[in-house]
Amino acid sequence: MSSIPQQDINLIVVLGPTASGKTALGVKLAQQFKGEIISADSRQVYKGMDIGSGKDLDEYGDTPYHLIDIVDPGYEFNVFEFQKRFCDAFSVIERLQRLPLLVGGTGLYLESILSQYQFTEVPINAELREALATQSHVELSDRLKTLNPNLHNTTDLLDPERLVRAIEIAEAEAEPQKASVELPTLNPIILGIKWDRTILKKRITERLKQRMNNGLIEEVERLHQEGVSWESLHFYGLEYRFVASFLKGEVNRNDMFQRLNSAIHTFSKQQEKWFRRMERKGTTIHWLDGQSDLNAQALEILSTYKH
């Protein structure tokens, strides 16, 4: 078994766009370095969302993992809670004298850890909610845009409950507050997986076909039968959104597949754009060529890493 001096590295990060092979590499490295995986995926936290979120749990074998299947659908999981849960998992893994590996493709979650984002916990504001209850959807949307002109998560504008919560958070953030999460001191090495765009598109399409054949449509149907509304499914990512549209009869199966496939390709480009932005802001990512032996490339980099 290989080992990394604990004083040199206390976190290995494996990131990359969807279908790039992050989980397989993360598991191999965890096995080689006596490690445990912390998932950095905004959808894999939800129980029962297995195929659409790409959990691929069979790849883990006996490798311990964290932040997968930890909340029920409908629970409003966010980056602040991810930070808290990451810190808890990181602490547990370190106490076991094992090496944490942060593996995933949700850029905001990754950056919140690597760039040490400081968030504040915002409690329910009953008085504010009572005042907002008299306002129209348009008025609420305008209020949020005024509070947060650089709003990125425009899905908050679609759902009334999310809209009120977003205003609540934006109002609270306007007031100075003490950060609630104390992040650990990290000395990470970040490995990114990069593929030729043409090859990555083929991998995405092939994986989507496999998921369709392995029960993706049935999974979405089951979630709805268990009480997850069509509107909620819209917020759980592309696979759930497009399959829900198909199940509601809004589109035929072939069109659903084509549109979903195209949307995932666009999403992967957005992921790569996020990673490039991280680099521009000073994050060092060691890129691995997806068409070569990922594990061998990773081991070569890890063997020479010094702080």
N, C-alpha and C positions, 0 to 999 in steps of 0.2 A: 504494500500500500504506500502511495506517495504521501508526503506531508508538506505543508507550507508553514514556515515559521509564523507563529501566531502574532508576533510583534510586527511582521511585515504586512500581512493581509488579514483582516478580520471579516471580509465579505467578498465573495465572488458574485458578480452580476452577469447574467446572460440575458441579452435583449435582442430584439429583431422583429421584423414584421411578421404578420400571420403566415403560417405554413413554412416558416424558415427552418424549423427543426430545433427550437429552443429547449423544449422539454427533454428530448432525447439526449442532447448535449449536457443539460443540467443534471440529469440522472447519472450519466457516465462520470461526470466530474464529482458528484456527491459520493459515488461509490469509491472513487479513487482517493478522495481526500477526507474520508470519514465525515461527510457533510449531510446536512438536511436542507430541504428546499422550502423557501418561502415564496409562494405564488404572488406575482404582481400582475394579476388579471382582474379587471373590475367585474367580470361576470362569473368567474369560477367560484366566487364566494357563495353562490346560491345553490342550495340543495335541489336536486332534480333537474337542473339545467346542465346536462352532461354532454350531449352530442353537439348542441348548438354552440356551447361555449368552448368546445374542444379540450375537455379535461384530459382525455387520453390516459386515464388512471392505470390502465394495464401497463403503460410504459414505466411506471414507478417501481414495480416489483416490491421489494422490501425497503425501498428508500423512504424514510420519513418525510412527510410534507406538511405544510401549514398554510392556513388561509384558503383552503378549498372546502366547500360544503360546510360553511360555518353559520349561514343565516338562511331563513326561508324566503321564497319569492314573495315580493311585496314589501319586504324590509328595505328601508332606504339607506343603503350602504353608500358611504362617500369617502373622499380622500382623507378627511380628518380621521375617520374611524380606521381606515387602512393604516395610517401612521401609528395609531395606538396599538392596533393588533400586530403590526410589524415589530414594534418595540417589545411587546410581550413575547413574541416568538423568538426574536433575536436573543433576548435574555435567557430564555429556556435553553436554546441551542448552545449558547456560550457556557451555561452552567454545566451542561453535559460534556463540555470540552470537545465539542464538535464544531464544524465550520459551516456557517450559514451561507446559502446560495440564494440570491434573489433572482427569480426567473420569471420573465413575462414580457408583454408587449404594450401594456397600458402606460403610455408616456407620462401622464400626469402622476400616476402612482410612483413610478420609478424616480421621477425628478423630485417628488416631494421628499423622498428619502435622501437621494444623492446631493440635492441642493439644500437640504435641511430647511424646508419650508416651515414657517412658524404659523400655525393656525390657532384660533381660539374656539373653545366649545361654546356654541350659542344655544342657550335654553329657549324653550317655548315662551313667547311673549304674548300672554293672553290679552292684555290691553291693546296691543298693536293689532292682533288678529281680529278683535272685535271691531276696531276702526276700519280695517280692510274689508270686512264682510259687507259693507255698504257700497263698495266700489265695483264698477264693472270690470270685465276682463281686460278691456282696452285700457282703462285707467290704471289697473294693476300693472299691465305690461309697460306702460309709459313710465310709471313710477320706478320699476326695476331698471329700465334703461337709463333713467336719470341718475339713479344711485350707482349704477355700474355701466358706464358708457362703453367699456371694452368687454361687454358680455360675450363669452365664448360658447357657453352651454345654452344654446337657444331652445333646447327641448324644454327648459323651465318655463318658456313662454306659452307652451301648448297646454299644460296641465294646471288647472286652478290651484290644487294643493301644493304642487311644486313651486308654482309662482309665488304663493304667499310665503312659503318657507324661504325662497330665495330672497324675497324682500326683507324678511326677518333677519336673515344672515347679513345682508348688505347693510341694513340699518345698524346692526350690532358692530360690524367691522368699522363703521365710521367713528366708533368710540374706542379709545385706547384700552386694551385689556391684556391681562397676563396670559401668555401662551400656556396651554394645558398639557402639552406633550413634551417631555424631555427626551430628545433623540439621543441615541448613543453616539459616542465618538467613533467614526468610521474611517477605515483606511481601505477602501475598496479597490478592486481591479475589475474593470468593466469590459466584457467581451461582447461584441456585436456580430450578428450573422448577416452577411450580405450576399444576395444572389443577383445574377443577371436578371433584368426585369422580365425578359421573355420566358426564361425558365421558371421564375417565381410565379408568373401568371399560370403556367401549365400546372405547377404544383397546387396552386389555389383551386383551380378548376377540378383537378383530379380528387383533391381532398373533399371538395363539396359534393362530388358525385358519390364518394364513399359514404359520406354522412347521410345523404339522401337514402342510399340503399340500406344503411344501418339503422334507420328509424328516426330521422330528424323530424319528419312530418308527424309521426306518431307521438314523439316527445312533446311537441308543441300542442297537439290535440289533448294529450293527457294533462298538461299544465292548465289548459283552459278548463277542462272538466273538473279539475281540482280547485277551481275558484280564481285562477289568475285571469283577470279581464283582458280583452283584446287590447284595450288602451294601455294597460301595464306592459303587455308583451312588446308593445311598440318601443318601450324604453330599454328593453333588455338586449338590444343589439340587432344587427342586420338580419341574422338567420331567423330570429323570432318574429321580427317585424314582417318580413316578406312571406314567411310560411303562414303567419296569421292571416295575411291578406288573401292568400290562396284558400285557406280553410273557410274564410268568410265568403268565398265565391267572387271576389273582386278581380281575380286574375286566374288564367289557367296554369296548369303545372309547368308547361314548357316556358311560358313567359316569366313565371315566377323564378324558375331556375336561371334564366338568362339575365334577368334584372338583378337577382341576388348575386350572381357570379360577378357581374360588372361592378356592383356596389362594393363587394369585398376587394376587388382589384383597386378601386379608388381608395378604400380604407387603408390598404397596405401602403399606398403612396403617402397617405397622410401620416402614417406611423413613421415612415422613413424621413419625412419632412420634420417631424418632431425630434427625431434623434439627431438630425443635422443641426437643428436649432440648439439642442443641448450642447453639441460640440462648439458651436459659435459662442456660447455663453461660458465656455471653459471646461466642460466635462470631457475627459480623455476616454475615448472608446477605442479599444483594440479590435479592429475589424477582421473577421475570419471569412475566407472564401467558401461559400456554401457548396461549391462544386468540388472541393478537395476535402480531405479527411479533417473534419471539424475538431475531433478530439486531439489529434496529433498537433494541430495548429495551436489549440488552447494550451496543451501541455508545454509546448515550446515557449509560449509567452509567459506562462506561470512560472516556469523554471528560471527565468531571467529577471523576474520582477523584483525590484528593490524600491523602498521608499526613500 
